[in-house]
């Protein structure tokens, strides 16, 4: 029983670390957006705008939680494949 529990805990922690991490600059930009939305939420707004702000805030918080736990200084360079013209 303990073995199964320890395996489940180990698997969940490995899956959490497998999430790709954003760069420090991206995380900083997301956090600035989050802070701006929180400032806007302290101002008067109509119900529709408030729902939009709350939804965006929730989205930003999820992104920060998943991808900014350990932001990387230099993100890996992704090279797009080159398409050759058909002859």
N, C-alpha and C positions, 0 to 999 in steps of 0.2 A: 504494500500500500504506500509506504513512504517512497519507495523507488519510483512508482508511477507519478506520485505528486511532484517529486524532484525533477522528473523528466518533463512534465508539463510546464513547470516553472522555467526550466532551462530552454525549452522550445519557444515559449512566449517571449523570453528576454532576447533570444537570438533573432526572432522575427522583428522585434522592435528596433534592433540595431541594424537590420538589413535595409531600412528605409533610407533612400539617398538623402544626403544632407545638402542644403543650399550653402552658397558662399556667405561670408560675413556681410558683404555688401547687400546681398538679396535679403538676408534676415533683418538687417538694419532698416532697409526700405519697407519691408512688411511691418516692422514694429512702428515705424513712423506713421504709416497708414492707420494702424490700429489706434495709436494715440490721437490722431486727427479725428477719427470717428468717435472716439470717446469724448473729445472736446465738443463735437457737433451734437452728441447726445445730451450734453448739459445745456444746450441752447433750446429755445422753443422750436418745435417741429410739428408737422401734421402727422396723423397716424400712418399714412402710407409711407411717408419718408422715414418715419421712425422704424417701421418694419424692415425697410431696405437697409437702413443703417445697422440694425440688430443682426440681420442676415449676413451682411458683409463682415461685421465684427466677429461673428461666430466662425465664418470661413477663415478669416485671418488668424484667429486664435488656433484653429485646427492646423493650419499650415505651419505656424510657428511651433506648435507642439510636436508635430511629426517631423519637420524638416530642419528645425533650427536647434535641436538639442546640443549638437556639437558642430557648429558651422565650420566649414573648411575655408582656409585662407585663399587657396588657389584652386578653384574647381577644375576637374578634369576637362580637357579640351575634347569636344565632340566634333568629329570630322564628318561632314555630310558626304554621302557617296556622290561621285561625279557621274552624271548621265551623259552618255555619248550619243551623238545624233545617229539615227538609223541611215544606213547607206543603201 
